[in-house]
Amino acid sequence: MPDPISYLIAPRAELDFFDVRSTETGRPVTVLEGWNLIRSEPSPLLGLAMRLRDVLSAPFGVQPISGRAARRRDSVRAGDKLDFFLVEHADDTDLVLTVRDSHLDVMTWLSARGSTYTVTSSVKTHNIVGRIYMLPVAPAHKLIVASDLKRLRRLTAASSGFSGRQI
């Protein structure tokens, strides 16, 4: 198993935001299968959050995200784009996604270990705009990821007979 520190945007002590959330899926899934299942039922909350983010951050020169694509992916490799993320690393168990700009750097590490699916998010801000941006994003992020993992648990449980639980 790779050293987890390699999947953070900066050393843990230097991060401005760090969040880890996991769920039991009831059956083994690959990391990309988990991504596809989560994206198969787009979250209205995330769609609204992305539109608000684009409007509020445009005056600061932040590139628009313009929502997320729900298109299923059969494979992905380093250098590809998944929604607005750049894929930094991809294999059956780990998917490392980044977004970097002049205000902050974001890394989202999705991992699938047997029937445990984990989302680890780390952020390093570069200036006051990045810090202000994270004020509403940090709590929203936690709600959105919790909702995504609940959806993944429900969708995998439906095919395995497992009731699932979030950890």
GROMACS elastic network, one bead per residue, 0.5 to 0.9 nm:
[ bonds ]
;  ai    aj funct       b0    kb
    1     4     6  0.83689   500
    2     5     6  0.86345   500
    2     6     6  0.76462   500
    2     7     6  0.87809   500
    3     6     6  0.58156   500
    3     7     6  0.77692   500
    4     7     6  0.54152   500
    4     8     6  0.74020   500
    5     8     6  0.55936   500
    5     9     6  0.87614   500
    5    10     6  0.82881   500
    5    11     6  0.69762   500
    5    12     6  0.76426   500
    6     9     6  0.80519   500
    6    10     6  0.85429   500
    6    11     6  0.86533   500
    7    10     6  0.85880   500
    7    96     6  0.68726   500
    7   107     6  0.75443   500
    7   108     6  0.81093   500
    7   109     6  0.62867   500
    7   120     6  0.85012   500
    7   122     6  0.87710   500
    8    11     6  0.67145   500
    8    12     6  0.72328   500
    8    15     6  0.86348   500
    8    18     6  0.88663   500
    8   106     6  0.87868   500
    8   107     6  0.63239   500
    8   108     6  0.79593   500
    8   109     6  0.77072   500
    8   120     6  0.81906   500
    8   121     6  0.75988   500
    8   122     6  0.58210   500
    8   123     6  0.82388   500
    9    12     6  0.85057   500
    9    15     6  0.77348   500
    9    98     6  0.82554   500
    9   105     6  0.69230   500
    9   106     6  0.64712   500
    9   107     6  0.54048   500
    9   108     6  0.85853   500
    9   121     6  0.86519   500
    9   122     6  0.58749   500
    9   123     6  0.63710   500
    9   124     6  0.67740   500
   10    13     6  0.81409   500
   10    14     6  0.62366   500
   10    15     6  0.61887   500
   10   122     6  0.77898   500
   10   123     6  0.78807   500
   10   124     6  0.68544   500
   11    14     6  0.54798   500
   11    15     6  0.67164   500
   12    15     6  0.54842   500
   12    16     6  0.89836   500
   12    18     6  0.79330   500
   12   122     6  0.84005   500
   13    16     6  0.86233   500
   14   124     6  0.73296   500
   15    18     6  0.66037   500
   15   122     6  0.66110   500
   15   123     6  0.58538   500
   15   124     6  0.51579   500
   15   125     6  0.79876   500
   16   122     6  0.76721   500
   16   123     6  0.56881   500
   16   124     6  0.52258   500
   16   125     6  0.63423   500
   16   131     6  0.81077   500
   16   134     6  0.87258   500
   17   121     6  0.76419   500
   17   122     6  0.55356   500
   17   124     6  0.69573   500
   17   125     6  0.86421   500
   17   134     6  0.81139   500
   17   138     6  0.72464   500
   18   120     6  0.74456   500
   18   121     6  0.56551   500
   18   123     6  0.66045   500
   18   138     6  0.89899   500
   19   119     6  0.79822   500
   19   120     6  0.57208   500
   19   121     6  0.52338   500
   19   122     6  0.66893   500
   19   138     6  0.89027   500
   19   141     6  0.88786   500
   19   142     6  0.75202   500
   20   118     6  0.70134   500
   20   119     6  0.57488   500
   20   121     6  0.64621   500
   20   122     6  0.88711   500
   21   117     6  0.84724   500
   21   118     6  0.56472   500
   21   119     6  0.53931   500
   21   120     6  0.65665   500
   21   121     6  0.89004   500
   21   142     6  0.84445   500
   21   145     6  0.74764   500
   21   146     6  0.72199   500
   21   149     6  0.81127   500
   21   166     6  0.81561   500
   21   167     6  0.70050   500
   22   116     6  0.66965   500
   22   117     6  0.54787   500
   22   119     6  0.63036   500
   22   120     6  0.86031   500
   22   146     6  0.85801   500
   22   149     6  0.72299   500
   22   166     6  0.62142   500
   22   167     6  0.53253   500
   23   115     6  0.82363   500
   23   116     6  0.57428   500
   23   117     6  0.54722   500
   23   118     6  0.65845   500
   23   149     6  0.62167   500
   23   150     6  0.75999   500
   23   152     6  0.82962   500
   23   153     6  0.67454   500
   23   164     6  0.75521   500
   23   165     6  0.60657   500
   23   167     6  0.53405   500
   24    27     6  0.80851   500
   24   114     6  0.89975   500
   24   115     6  0.55284   500
   24   117     6  0.64069   500
   24   118     6  0.89452   500
   24   149     6  0.89527   500
   24   153     6  0.66057   500
   24   164     6  0.55889   500
   24   165     6  0.56625   500
   24   166     6  0.61999   500
   24   167     6  0.73280   500
   25    28     6  0.70376   500
   25    29     6  0.76937   500
   25   114     6  0.87283   500
   25   115     6  0.50612   500
   25   116     6  0.61079   500
   25   117     6  0.68965   500
   25   149     6  0.88801   500
   25   152     6  0.69731   500
   25   154     6  0.79291   500
   25   155     6  0.84061   500
   25   156     6  0.56651   500
   25   157     6  0.64031   500
   25   160     6  0.88043   500
   25   162     6  0.77349   500
   25   163     6  0.86383   500
   25   164     6  0.59528   500
   25   165     6  0.78475   500
   25   166     6  0.88665   500
   26   115     6  0.57169   500
   26   116     6  0.82253   500
   26   153     6  0.74115   500
   26   156     6  0.64961   500
   26   157     6  0.56762   500
   26   159     6  0.88030   500
   26   160     6  0.62772   500
   26   161     6  0.76589   500
   26   162     6  0.50516   500
   26   163     6  0.73365   500
   26   164     6  0.58926   500
   26   165     6  0.88258   500
   27   114     6  0.72051   500
   27   116     6  0.85253   500
   27   156     6  0.68904   500
   27   157     6  0.76403   500
   27   159     6  0.85308   500
   27   160     6  0.63985   500
   27   162     6  0.79727   500
   28   112     6  0.78411   500
   28   113     6  0.74747   500
   28   116     6  0.75650   500
   28   117     6  0.89215   500
   28   156     6  0.89683   500
   29    32     6  0.81091   500
   29    33     6  0.60510   500
   29    34     6  0.62921   500
   29    92     6  0.87346   500
   29    93     6  0.86462   500
   29   112     6  0.65783   500
   29   113     6  0.80372   500
   29   114     6  0.67697   500
   29   115     6  0.64394   500
   29   116     6  0.84127   500
   29   117     6  0.80319   500
   29   156     6  0.84036   500
   30    33     6  0.51311   500
   30    34     6  0.63144   500
   30    35     6  0.87228   500
   30    91     6  0.86128   500
   30    92     6  0.51872   500
   30    93     6  0.58848   500
   30    94     6  0.84676   500
   30   111     6  0.83828   500
   30   112     6  0.58809   500
   30   113     6  0.81343   500
   30   114     6  0.82780   500
   30   117     6  0.88753   500
   31    34     6  0.51419   500
   31    35     6  0.63184   500
   31    36     6  0.87698   500
   31    90     6  0.86776   500
   31    91     6  0.77923   500
   31    92     6  0.57505   500
   31    93     6  0.52783   500
   31    94     6  0.60730   500
   31    95     6  0.65248   500
   31   110     6  0.65469   500
   31   111     6  0.58452   500
   31   112     6  0.50535   500
   31   113     6  0.85316   500
   31   117     6  0.75707   500
   32    36     6  0.61259   500
   32    37     6  0.85387   500
   32    73     6  0.76148   500
   32    74     6  0.77771   500
   32    75     6  0.75013   500
   32    76     6  0.79580   500
   32    90     6  0.86249   500
   32    91     6  0.84205   500
   32    92     6  0.70286   500
   32    93     6  0.82631   500
   32    94     6  0.85056   500
   32    95     6  0.74756   500
   32   110     6  0.88201   500
   32   112     6  0.88450   500
   33    36     6  0.50915   500
   33    37     6  0.61306   500
   33    38     6  0.86162   500
   33    73     6  0.85753   500
   33    74     6  0.83622   500
   33    92     6  0.89785   500
   34    37     6  0.51254   500
   34    38     6  0.61759   500
   34    39     6  0.85709   500
   34   110     6  0.88664   500
   34   112     6  0.79778   500
   34   117     6  0.76586   500
   34   152     6  0.66676   500
   34   156     6  0.87038   500
   35    38     6  0.52578   500
   35    39     6  0.61801   500
   35    40     6  0.85538   500
   35    72     6  0.87192   500
   35    73     6  0.87643   500
   35   110     6  0.83249   500
   35   152     6  0.85397   500
   36    39     6  0.50921   500
   36    40     6  0.59294   500
   36    70     6  0.79865   500
   36    71     6  0.79904   500
   36    72     6  0.55893   500
   36    73     6  0.67850   500
   36    74     6  0.87300   500
   37    40     6  0.50284   500
   37    41     6  0.74344   500
   37    72     6  0.85394   500
   37   151     6  0.80414   500
   37   152     6  0.61538   500
   37   155     6  0.70524   500
   37   156     6  0.82426   500
   38    41     6  0.63568   500
   38    42     6  0.73803   500
   38    43     6  0.88478   500
   38   148     6  0.58036   500
   38   149     6  0.74411   500
   38   151     6  0.62929   500
   38   152     6  0.54772   500
   38   155     6  0.84009   500
   39    42     6  0.54199   500
   39    43     6  0.81513   500
   39    68     6  0.86658   500
   39    69     6  0.80543   500
   39    70     6  0.53285   500
   39    71     6  0.77486   500
   39    72     6  0.77644   500
   39   148     6  0.83869   500
   40    70     6  0.61422   500
   40    71     6  0.78612   500
   40    72     6  0.75089   500
   41    70     6  0.78643   500
   41   151     6  0.80825   500
   42    45     6  0.88201   500
   42    46     6  0.77949   500
   42    47     6  0.77650   500
   42    68     6  0.83282   500
   42    69     6  0.88726   500
   42    70     6  0.68473   500
   42   148     6  0.89657   500
   43    46     6  0.52858   500
   43    47     6  0.64114   500
   43    48     6  0.88237   500
   43   144     6  0.80188   500
   43   147     6  0.80721   500
   43   148     6  0.77721   500
   44    47     6  0.50364   500
   44    48     6  0.62416   500
   44    49     6  0.85555   500
   45    48     6  0.52733   500
   45    49     6  0.61348   500
   45    50     6  0.86704   500
   45   144     6  0.72351   500
   46    50     6  0.60481   500
   46    51     6  0.85853   500
   46    67     6  0.81662   500
   46    68     6  0.87810   500
   46   140     6  0.86875   500
   46   141     6  0.88943   500
   46   144     6  0.65057   500
   47    50     6  0.52290   500
   47    51     6  0.63287   500
   47    52     6  0.87069   500
   47    66     6  0.88687   500
   47    67     6  0.59049   500
   47    68     6  0.75193   500
   48    51     6  0.52047   500
   48    52     6  0.61867   500
   48    53     6  0.84853   500
   48    67     6  0.85376   500
   49    52     6  0.51703   500
   49    53     6  0.59846   500
   49    54     6  0.86442   500
   49    67     6  0.88154   500
   49   137     6  0.86201   500
   49   140     6  0.79526   500
   50    54     6  0.61835   500
   50    55     6  0.87283   500
   50    64     6  0.86258   500
   50    65     6  0.67470   500
   50    66     6  0.67394   500
   50    67     6  0.55913   500
   50    68     6  0.83275   500
   51    54     6  0.52158   500
   51    55     6  0.63880   500
   51    56     6  0.86992   500
   51    64     6  0.86713   500
   51    65     6  0.80521   500
   51    66     6  0.66171   500
   51    67     6  0.67230   500
   52    55     6  0.52290   500
   52    56     6  0.60348   500
   52    57     6  0.83586   500
   53    56     6  0.53244   500
   53    57     6  0.58439   500
   53    58     6  0.82185   500
   53    64     6  0.79429   500
   53    65     6  0.81197   500
   53   133     6  0.86596   500
   53   137     6  0.87172   500
   54    57     6  0.54835   500
   54    58     6  0.58812   500
   54    62     6  0.78215   500
   54    63     6  0.76454   500
   54    65     6  0.64120   500
   54    66     6  0.68914   500
   54    67     6  0.89254   500
   55    58     6  0.56097   500
   55    59     6  0.80707   500
   55    64     6  0.81313   500
   56    59     6  0.70252   500
   56    60     6  0.83917   500
   57    60     6  0.54928   500
   57    61     6  0.69758   500
   57    62     6  0.56317   500
   57    63     6  0.81077   500
   57    64     6  0.80130   500
   57   129     6  0.89151   500
   57   133     6  0.78338   500
   58    61     6  0.53428   500
   58    62     6  0.53874   500
   58    63     6  0.69483   500
   58    64     6  0.70124   500
   59    62     6  0.74944   500
   60   129     6  0.76064   500
   61    64     6  0.89605   500
   61   102     6  0.89835   500
   62   101     6  0.75075   500
   62   102     6  0.82499   500
   62   103     6  0.80731   500
   63   101     6  0.83729   500
   64    67     6  0.85910   500
   65    68     6  0.75981   500
   65    83     6  0.83726   500
   65    84     6  0.60455   500
   66    84     6  0.84721   500
   67    83     6  0.79832   500
   67    84     6  0.82497   500
   68    82     6  0.87316   500
   68    83     6  0.52467   500
   68    84     6  0.71168   500
   69    72     6  0.87357   500
   69    82     6  0.81039   500
   69    83     6  0.55331   500
   69    84     6  0.86928   500
   70    83     6  0.81923   500
   73    76     6  0.70277   500
   73    82     6  0.86628   500
   76    79     6  0.86974   500
   76    80     6  0.64605   500
   76    81     6  0.83644   500
   76    82     6  0.82347   500
   76    87     6  0.78009   500
   76    90     6  0.65945   500
   76    91     6  0.82889   500
   76    95     6  0.89140   500
   77    80     6  0.58092   500
   77    81     6  0.88541   500
   77    87     6  0.66385   500
   77    88     6  0.78708   500
   77    89     6  0.66526   500
   77    90     6  0.53687   500
   77    91     6  0.77480   500
   77    95     6  0.89369   500
   78    81     6  0.85675   500
   78    86     6  0.78032   500
   78    90     6  0.61402   500
   78    96     6  0.86890   500
   79    86     6  0.62809   500
   79    87     6  0.53822   500
   79    88     6  0.62767   500
   79    89     6  0.81991   500
   80    85     6  0.84791   500
   80    86     6  0.60864   500
   80    87     6  0.53582   500
   80    88     6  0.81696   500
   81    84     6  0.65821   500
   81    85     6  0.55527   500
   81    87     6  0.58199   500
   81    97     6  0.86646   500
   82    85     6  0.51965   500
   82    86     6  0.64683   500
   82    87     6  0.67895   500
   82    97     6  0.79985   500
   83    86     6  0.83197   500
   84    98     6  0.87148   500
   84    99     6  0.74223   500
   85    97     6  0.55253   500
   85    98     6  0.53541   500
   85    99     6  0.55522   500
   85   107     6  0.88935   500
   85   108     6  0.88535   500
   86    96     6  0.84186   500
   86    97     6  0.54638   500
   86    98     6  0.52111   500
   86    99     6  0.63811   500
   87    90     6  0.70388   500
   87    95     6  0.72823   500
   87    96     6  0.59649   500
   87    98     6  0.65973   500
   88    95     6  0.77227   500
   88    96     6  0.53668   500
   88    97     6  0.56612   500
   88    98     6  0.68122   500
   89    94     6  0.72567   500
   89    95     6  0.56764   500
   89    96     6  0.50016   500
   89    97     6  0.73212   500
   90    93     6  0.78570   500
   90    94     6  0.57150   500
   90    96     6  0.64517   500
   90    97     6  0.88355   500
   91    94     6  0.54308   500
   91    95     6  0.64896   500
   92    95     6  0.79309   500
   92   111     6  0.86638   500
   92   112     6  0.76858   500
   93   110     6  0.80342   500
   93   111     6  0.53841   500
   93   113     6  0.63489   500
   93   114     6  0.87750   500
   94   109     6  0.69776   500
   94   110     6  0.57420   500
   94   112     6  0.65714   500
   94   113     6  0.88555   500
   95   108     6  0.81438   500
   95   109     6  0.57955   500
   95   110     6  0.51112   500
   95   111     6  0.64604   500
   95   112     6  0.89239   500
   96   107     6  0.69533   500
   96   108     6  0.59142   500
   96   110     6  0.63836   500
   96   111     6  0.85657   500
   97   106     6  0.81400   500
   97   107     6  0.55945   500
   97   108     6  0.51234   500
   97   109     6  0.62776   500
   97   110     6  0.81843   500
   98   105     6  0.73106   500
   98   106     6  0.54207   500
   98   108     6  0.63160   500
   98   109     6  0.86950   500
   99   104     6  0.82833   500
   99   105     6  0.58751   500
   99   106     6  0.51621   500
   99   107     6  0.67002   500
   99   108     6  0.88531   500
  100   103     6  0.80124   500
  100   104     6  0.61378   500
  100   106     6  0.62119   500
  100   107     6  0.85826   500
  101   104     6  0.56420   500
  101   105     6  0.62351   500
  101   106     6  0.89319   500
  101   126     6  0.89873   500
  102   105     6  0.80547   500
  102   125     6  0.87711   500
  102   126     6  0.68477   500
  102   127     6  0.81770   500
  102   130     6  0.83832   500
  103   124     6  0.88223   500
  103   125     6  0.59757   500
  103   126     6  0.50642   500
  103   127     6  0.57360   500
  103   128     6  0.78327   500
  103   129     6  0.60765   500
  103   131     6  0.81523   500
  103   133     6  0.87237   500
  104   123     6  0.68863   500
  104   124     6  0.55935   500
  104   126     6  0.52987   500
  104   127     6  0.75962   500
  104   129     6  0.85491   500
  104   130     6  0.53637   500
  104   131     6  0.82239   500
  105   122     6  0.83307   500
  105   123     6  0.56520   500
  105   124     6  0.52995   500
  105   125     6  0.63878   500
  105   126     6  0.79564   500
  105   130     6  0.89337   500
  106   121     6  0.73154   500
  106   122     6  0.58871   500
  106   124     6  0.67003   500
  106   125     6  0.86111   500
  107   120     6  0.81036   500
  107   121     6  0.57567   500
  107   122     6  0.53134   500
  107   123     6  0.64575   500
  107   124     6  0.89597   500
  108   119     6  0.68427   500
  108   120     6  0.56774   500
  108   122     6  0.65223   500
  108   123     6  0.88035   500
  109   118     6  0.79453   500
  109   119     6  0.57976   500
  109   120     6  0.50076   500
  109   121     6  0.63042   500
  109   122     6  0.84824   500
  110   117     6  0.73322   500
  110   118     6  0.56923   500
  110   120     6  0.64080   500
  110   121     6  0.86720   500
  111   116     6  0.80991   500
  111   117     6  0.57332   500
  111   118     6  0.51414   500
  111   119     6  0.65872   500
  111   120     6  0.82141   500
  112   115     6  0.70206   500
  112   116     6  0.58038   500
  112   118     6  0.64669   500
  113   116     6  0.52365   500
  113   117     6  0.64580   500
  113   118     6  0.83455   500
  114   117     6  0.79648   500
  117   149     6  0.80450   500
  117   152     6  0.88247   500
  118   149     6  0.84324   500
  119   145     6  0.75650   500
  119   149     6  0.85118   500
  123   134     6  0.88862   500
  124   130     6  0.84616   500
  125   128     6  0.80218   500
  125   129     6  0.83774   500
  125   130     6  0.50832   500
  125   131     6  0.60164   500
  125   134     6  0.84300   500
  126   129     6  0.80955   500
  126   130     6  0.61926   500
  126   131     6  0.78333   500
  127   130     6  0.53842   500
  127   131     6  0.64464   500
  127   132     6  0.88019   500
  128   132     6  0.60390   500
  128   133     6  0.83654   500
  129   132     6  0.51616   500
  129   133     6  0.59521   500
  129   134     6  0.86286   500
  130   134     6  0.62869   500
  130   135     6  0.89831   500
  131   134     6  0.52484   500
  131   135     6  0.67213   500
  132   135     6  0.53437   500
  132   136     6  0.79379   500
  133   136     6  0.66272   500
  133   137     6  0.65249   500
  133   138     6  0.87983   500
  134   138     6  0.54652   500
  134   139     6  0.86349   500
  135   138     6  0.59906   500
  135   139     6  0.76538   500
  136   139     6  0.60852   500
  136   140     6  0.63309   500
  136   141     6  0.85959   500
  137   140     6  0.50370   500
  137   141     6  0.56863   500
  137   142     6  0.85681   500
  138   141     6  0.51755   500
  138   142     6  0.65482   500
  139   142     6  0.52652   500
  139   143     6  0.65575   500
  139   144     6  0.88063   500
  140   143     6  0.51978   500
  140   144     6  0.61321   500
  140   145     6  0.86052   500
  141   144     6  0.51239   500
  141   145     6  0.60474   500
  141   146     6  0.84275   500
  142   145     6  0.53492   500
  142   146     6  0.60854   500
  142   147     6  0.85688   500
  143   146     6  0.51769   500
  143   147     6  0.61549   500
  143   148     6  0.86272   500
  144   147     6  0.50635   500
  144   148     6  0.61051   500
  144   149     6  0.86454   500
  145   149     6  0.60983   500
  145   150     6  0.84639   500
  146   149     6  0.52236   500
  146   150     6  0.61413   500
  146   151     6  0.86460   500
  146   166     6  0.84529   500
  147   150     6  0.50502   500
  147   151     6  0.61952   500
  147   152     6  0.86482   500
  148   151     6  0.51058   500
  148   152     6  0.62267   500
  148   153     6  0.86598   500
  149   153     6  0.60557   500
  149   154     6  0.85126   500
  149   166     6  0.76207   500
  150   153     6  0.50837   500
  150   154     6  0.61752   500
  150   155     6  0.86215   500
  150   164     6  0.88530   500
  150   165     6  0.83235   500
  150   166     6  0.72624   500
  151   154     6  0.51055   500
  151   155     6  0.60938   500
  151   156     6  0.85711   500
  152   155     6  0.51514   500
  152   156     6  0.60593   500
  152   157     6  0.82819   500
  153   156     6  0.53645   500
  153   157     6  0.58333   500
  153   158     6  0.84971   500
  153   162     6  0.87288   500
  153   163     6  0.79626   500
  153   164     6  0.58779   500
  153   165     6  0.73683   500
  153   166     6  0.79891   500
  154   157     6  0.51027   500
  154   158     6  0.61530   500
  154   159     6  0.89881   500
  154   162     6  0.87360   500
  154   163     6  0.76206   500
  154   164     6  0.73821   500
  155   158     6  0.53038   500
  155   159     6  0.69993   500
  156   159     6  0.54075   500
  156   160     6  0.63729   500
  156   161     6  0.84814   500
  156   162     6  0.79133   500
  156   164     6  0.86425   500
  157   161     6  0.53631   500
  157   163     6  0.58296   500
  157   164     6  0.64505   500
  158   161     6  0.57897   500
  158   162     6  0.72183   500
  158   163     6  0.83153   500
  159   162     6  0.81069   500
  160   163     6  0.87618   500
